[in-house]
Every structure is written in C-alpha cells, then in structure tokens.
Amino acid sequence: MEEETSYAIVRANTLQDLDEAFSCGLIKLYQDIFADQPYEEYFSSDDVISMFYSYFESEIKNALVFFSYLQRELIAFCMAVPMNENWLDFEIVDFNKNISHNCHDYFKRTFDSTPENTWYLDDLGVRKDKRRRGIAKRLLKTCLSELNSKNVFLRTSASNNQAQLLYQNLGFLHSCRRTVYTSFS
C-alpha cells in the first residue's frame, strides 16, 4: 500500500502551477475520465485548457484547484468554485409541483443557506487505474478543509454509485432527484 500514500496533493495557486499540471498530463487525464461512463463526454484539448484557465483568469474568482501527483505524473484533480451573482440569474423549476424559484430563494428554502455562502464542487476525477485507493477521498477532504466549513454542493450522475458512496461517506446529503449532494456546516 505504499503507492497510495506516496502521492502528493498540490493546490494550484498560479498559472505556473496550472502549466505544470498540463505538462504532467492534465489534458489527457481530464479527457479520459470524462470519456468513460457514466459521463461519455468529449472535450477537445482547447476545451480543457480554456476551462482550467477560466479558474485563474475570468469571472470565476478564488476557485480552489487541487492536483494529485504520483512523482511527476498527474493522477487526480478536484476543483471547487464559489457561487456568485452570475450564478444567481436562473430559475429552478419543480415540474412535480408546477412551481419555480429564483436561485436565491431556492437555496434559502431548500438548504437554509444563501448562494453567497455556498461553494460548488465543480469536478473531481481520478485516473482509472488509481481508483478505489482513497485518492479521491483524500483530495476531497483537502478541498473541504480549505473551504473551512462553508456550504458545499455538487451534482453527480444517478448511475455513478461509487461517487455517491464517497460523498455520502464524507457527510454529504442527497438533496433531490437530480442527485445533488450538499454538505453544510
């Protein structure tokens, strides 16, 4: 079990940290993880580069970006972003009750929280041959400890049983049919 403890978790704080991750295989890792089930999504190299740079250069401010390395090989990533005013300009529709809520009211009513005090776990991925070794759990715990008891929510596929089990084991609660998990202080 030495391999499981010999990997390092690094918080990316600068574009230089991000460029290091790119040089260690971030693009291929991201593409491979999301090409598999349950996602089956394709991201071009430009898509991946643009998305990661957005965490450092655009309206996404103060994002948390973590990478896990085994020697110089990138094996996992985790990103969380704070909710902001740009995220609040939408309505959430409950088709069963035929009602809609603006985002702010929905968070207050559903989670007794406000979006301004809430973070979204944007992505978490581990290379296929390194899964089920505690890497995702350690990476997510590192991210959550940086959030210092902030409210966190995420979404995952209803068929992604391994991810759901991980989130539940870390105290996230299943919040609705769309498989949204929340963790509140």
Phi, psi and chi 1 to 4 in degrees:
 res  aa     phi    psi   chi1   chi2   chi3   chi4
   1 MET       -   11.8  -72.5  -65.9 -130.4      -
   2 GLU   -61.7  -38.1  179.3 -178.3  -30.7      -
   3 GLU   -58.5  -39.4  179.9 -177.6   57.1      -
   4 GLU   -62.6  -29.7  -73.6   76.5    4.2      -
   5 THR   -99.1   -4.4   58.7      -      -      -
   6 SER   -92.5    4.2   62.9      -      -      -
   7 TYR   -90.6  154.0   61.9   89.9      -      -
   8 ALA  -112.1  145.2      -      -      -      -
   9 ILE  -108.0  127.8  -65.7  176.4      -      -
  10 VAL  -125.0  130.8  175.2      -      -      -
  11 ARG   -85.9  126.9 -179.8  171.0  175.4 -169.0
  12 ALA   -84.5  115.5      -      -      -      -
  13 ASN  -108.3  -17.3  -67.2  -50.6      -      -
  14 THR  -135.1  166.6   65.8      -      -      -
  15 LEU   -64.0  -29.4  -70.1  174.9      -      -
  16 GLN   -64.5  -39.9 -176.0  176.7   -8.2      -
  17 ASP   -62.8  -40.3  -64.2  -25.5      -      -
  18 LEU   -66.4  -44.4 -178.9   57.4      -      -
  19 ASP   -61.0  -35.5  -70.8  -21.2      -      -
  20 GLU   -62.1  -42.9  175.5   68.6   18.0      -
  21 ALA   -63.6  -40.7      -      -      -      -
  22 PHE   -60.6  -41.7  -76.7  132.3      -      -
  23 SER   -70.8  -16.6   71.8      -      -      -
  24 CYS  -101.5   13.7  -67.5      -      -      -
  25 GLY   103.9   17.7      -      -      -      -
  26 LEU   -59.2  -43.0  176.3   57.4      -      -
  27 ILE   -60.4  -52.3  -65.6  170.7      -      -
  28 LYS   -63.5  -41.1 -177.4  171.9  177.7    0.0
  29 LEU   -59.1  -48.5  176.0   64.0      -      -
  30 TYR   -61.8  -45.8 -165.4   88.5      -      -
  31 GLN   -61.9  -44.1  -70.8  170.1  -32.9      -
  32 ASP   -64.3  -43.3  -70.8  -11.0      -      -
  33 ILE   -63.1  -44.1  -73.4  171.2      -      -
  34 PHE   -87.0   -7.7  -72.1  102.0      -      -
  35 ALA   -77.2  -26.4      -      -      -      -
  36 ASP   -79.6  166.7  -76.2  -16.1      -      -
  37 GLN   -65.6  147.7  -70.8 -176.7  -15.4      -
  38 PRO   -90.8    1.9   32.9  -34.4      -      -
  39 TYR   -82.4  -53.3  -50.0  104.7      -      -
  40 GLU    51.2   50.5  -62.1  177.7  -12.5      -
  41 GLU  -114.0  148.9  -63.3  178.5   61.7      -
  42 TYR  -111.5  131.4  171.3   77.0      -      -
  43 PHE  -124.2  126.2  -65.8   91.8      -      -
  44 SER   -70.8  164.7   71.7      -      -      -
  45 SER   -57.1  -42.4  -65.0      -      -      -
  46 ASP   -62.9  -37.6  -72.1  -18.2      -      -
  47 ASP   -59.8  -46.7  -68.4  -21.4      -      -
  48 VAL   -66.3  -46.0  176.6      -      -      -
  49 ILE   -59.7  -47.8  -69.3  167.8      -      -
  50 SER   -61.1  -44.0  174.8      -      -      -
  51 MET   -62.3  -47.9 -178.2 -165.8   54.9      -
  52 PHE   -67.4  -37.3  -84.8   93.1      -      -
  53 TYR   -65.4  -29.0  -87.3  116.1      -      -
  54 SER   -62.6  -26.3   74.2      -      -      -
  55 TYR   -67.5  -19.2  -67.9  120.8      -      -
  56 PHE  -114.3  -20.2  -66.6   89.2      -      -
  57 GLU  -122.6   -5.9  -65.5 -176.5  -30.7      -
  58 SER  -120.6 -151.5   73.2      -      -      -
  59 GLU   -70.2  -11.7   57.3 -160.2   42.2      -
  60 ILE   -79.9  106.2  -59.8  174.1      -      -
  61 LYS  -104.7  144.6  -59.6  -89.4 -168.5 -101.5
  62 ASN    62.9   26.4  -56.1  -43.9      -      -
  63 ALA   -62.1  149.2      -      -      -      -
  64 LEU  -102.2  123.7  -66.8  177.8      -      -
  65 VAL  -127.6  121.6  179.2      -      -      -
  66 PHE  -123.0  143.3  -66.5   94.2      -      -
  67 PHE  -126.1  147.0  -62.8  116.8      -      -
  68 SER  -115.2  127.5 -175.1      -      -      -
  69 TYR  -117.2  141.7  -67.6   92.6      -      -
  70 LEU  -113.6  103.0 -175.6   58.5      -      -
  71 GLN    59.1 -121.7  -65.1  161.3   -6.9      -
  72 ARG  -102.0   18.1  -83.0 -158.3   34.3   86.4
  73 GLU  -106.2  123.7 -167.6  174.6    5.0      -
  74 LEU   -75.6  127.2 -172.2   65.3      -      -
  75 ILE  -121.3  -12.1   59.8  171.0      -      -
  76 ALA  -163.4  161.8      -      -      -      -
  77 PHE  -148.6  157.9   52.7   81.7      -      -
  78 CYS  -152.3  131.6  178.8      -      -      -
  79 MET  -133.0  140.9  -70.5   84.6   69.9      -
  80 ALA  -134.8  141.0      -      -      -      -
  81 VAL  -128.6  144.0  -64.8      -      -      -
  82 PRO   -74.7  144.1   25.5  -30.6      -      -
  83 MET   -67.7  147.7  -63.0  -68.0  -74.8      -
  84 ASN  -144.6  179.5   64.8   36.5      -      -
  85 GLU   -57.3  -32.5  -63.3   78.4   33.9      -
  86 ASN   -65.4  -25.1  -63.7  -29.0      -      -
  87 TRP   -83.7  -12.2  -69.5   42.4      -      -
  88 LEU   -89.0   -3.6  -56.9  178.9      -      -
  89 ASP   -91.5   54.9 -168.6   21.4      -      -
  90 PHE  -153.7  164.2   64.9   88.5      -      -
  91 GLU  -112.3  148.6  -72.2 -167.6   25.7      -
  92 ILE  -107.8  125.0  -61.9  169.8      -      -
  93 VAL  -107.7  130.3  177.7      -      -      -
  94 ASP  -104.6  100.7 -177.9  -20.8      -      -
  95 PHE   -69.6  -26.5  -69.1  106.7      -      -
  96 ASN   -66.6  -37.3  -66.5  -35.7      -      -
  97 LYS  -101.3   -2.5  -63.8  179.2 -178.7  175.0
  98 ASN    55.5   45.8 -160.3   26.0      -      -
  99 ILE  -134.5  160.6   57.6  173.3      -      -
 100 SER  -134.2  156.7   66.2      -      -      -
 101 HIS  -133.6  147.1  -46.5  -81.2      -      -
 102 ASN   -74.4  161.3   71.1   38.0      -      -
 103 CYS   -57.9  -43.7 -173.7      -      -      -
 104 HIS   -60.7  -47.6 -166.8  -82.7      -      -
 105 ASP   -63.5  -38.8  -69.1  -16.3      -      -
 106 TYR   -60.9  -47.4  174.4   79.8      -      -
 107 PHE   -62.4  -41.5  -89.2   83.4      -      -
 108 LYS   -65.1  -47.1 -174.1   66.9  179.8  160.9
 109 ARG   -71.0  -43.8 -175.7  177.0  -63.1  121.1
 110 THR   -81.9  -40.6  -54.5      -      -      -
 111 PHE  -116.9    1.0  -54.5  118.6      -      -
 112 ASP    50.5   46.6 -165.4   28.3      -      -
 113 SER  -146.0  171.1  179.3      -      -      -
 114 THR  -117.9  151.1   61.5      -      -      -
 115 PRO   -58.7  -29.5  -25.3   34.5      -      -
 116 GLU   -64.7  -20.9  -65.0   82.3   11.1      -
 117 ASN  -109.2   23.7 -170.6   35.2      -      -
 118 THR  -128.6  142.1  -56.7      -      -      -
 119 TRP  -116.2  151.7  -75.6   66.8      -      -
 120 TYR  -113.1  123.8  175.4   65.2      -      -
 121 LEU   -77.7  102.7 -176.1   67.9      -      -
 122 ASP   -75.3  -47.1 -161.4   14.6      -      -
 123 ASP  -152.0  147.1  -83.3  -35.3      -      -
 124 LEU  -147.2  125.3  173.4   66.3      -      -
 125 GLY  -150.3  143.3      -      -      -      -
 126 VAL  -128.8  138.4  176.7      -      -      -
 127 ARG   -55.1  140.2 -163.6  171.8   78.4 -168.1
 128 LYS   -53.1  -44.3 -165.2  175.0 -156.3  170.6
 129 ASP   -77.4   -1.6   66.5  -34.7      -      -
 130 LYS  -112.5    5.1  -59.3  -64.8 -178.9 -168.3
 131 ARG   -74.8  161.5  -67.1  178.2 -172.9  161.8
 132 ARG    64.6   33.4  -59.2  169.7   92.5   35.1
 133 ARG  -126.0   10.3  -61.7  178.6 -174.6 -167.0
 134 GLY    87.9    3.2      -      -      -      -
 135 ILE   -67.7  -47.6  -63.7  168.7      -      -
 136 ALA   -61.9  -41.7      -      -      -      -
 137 LYS   -62.2  -46.1 -177.1  176.6 -176.6  177.0
 138 ARG   -66.1  -40.9 -174.2  168.8  163.4 -138.3
 139 LEU   -63.4  -45.0 -164.5   56.6      -      -
 140 LEU   -67.6  -39.3 -172.7   52.3      -      -
 141 LYS   -62.1  -39.1  -80.9 -178.0  157.6 -177.8
 142 THR   -61.9  -45.8  -59.9      -      -      -
 143 CYS   -62.5  -47.4 -178.0      -      -      -
 144 LEU   -63.7  -36.2  -67.2  172.4      -      -
 145 SER   -67.9  -32.4   72.2      -      -      -
 146 GLU   -66.7  -30.3  -75.5  -79.4  -33.4      -
 147 LEU   -74.7  -12.6  -68.4  174.0      -      -
 148 ASN    53.0   55.6 -159.4   15.2      -      -
 149 SER    68.4   23.9  -61.3      -      -      -
 150 LYS   -74.4  161.4  -61.4  -81.0 -170.0 -144.9
 151 ASN   -72.6  137.6  -57.4  -35.4      -      -
 152 VAL  -133.1  137.1  177.9      -      -      -
 153 PHE  -135.2  160.7   82.9   99.7      -      -
 154 LEU  -153.0  170.3   61.6   91.9      -      -
 155 ARG  -136.2  149.7   65.7 -177.5  176.7   82.7
 156 THR  -148.2  163.5 -169.6      -      -      -
 157 SER   -64.3  143.6  167.6      -      -      -
 158 ALA   -62.8  -22.5      -      -      -      -
 159 SER   -93.8   -0.5   65.1      -      -      -
 160 ASN   -89.7   73.3 -165.5  -15.4      -      -
 161 ASN   -62.8  -37.8  -62.6  -34.4      -      -
 162 GLN   -63.2  -44.4  -71.0  -59.9  -43.2      -
 163 ALA   -64.5  -43.3      -      -      -      -
 164 GLN   -59.3  -42.4  -68.8  179.2   36.2      -
 165 LEU   -63.3  -43.0 -174.5   58.8      -      -
 166 LEU   -57.9  -50.0  168.7   66.9      -      -
 167 TYR   -63.7  -42.4  -59.2  134.9      -      -
 168 GLN   -63.6  -40.3  -70.3  168.3   -4.5      -
 169 ASN   -65.5  -23.0  -74.7  -22.2      -      -
 170 LEU   -94.8    8.5  -70.9  173.4      -      -
 171 GLY    95.8    5.0      -      -      -      -
 172 PHE   -74.0  148.9  -77.7   78.8      -      -
 173 LEU  -111.6  138.6  -55.1  170.7      -      -
 174 HIS   -74.2  125.2 -174.0 -102.2      -      -
 175 SER  -107.1  -25.2  -62.9      -      -      -
 176 CYS  -162.4  177.7   67.2      -      -      -
 177 ARG   -62.5  -23.1  -88.8 -168.7 -101.7 -174.0
 178 ARG   -80.8   11.4  -70.9 -173.3 -177.6   86.6
 179 THR    57.5   58.9  -44.0      -      -      -
 180 VAL  -102.2  132.7  174.1      -      -      -
 181 TYR  -112.5  144.7  -73.2   84.3      -      -
 182 THR  -132.3  149.8   56.4      -      -      -
 183 SER  -136.3  119.3  174.9      -      -      -
 184 PHE  -122.9  148.1  -65.8  101.1      -      -
 185 SER   -69.6      -   52.4      -      -      -
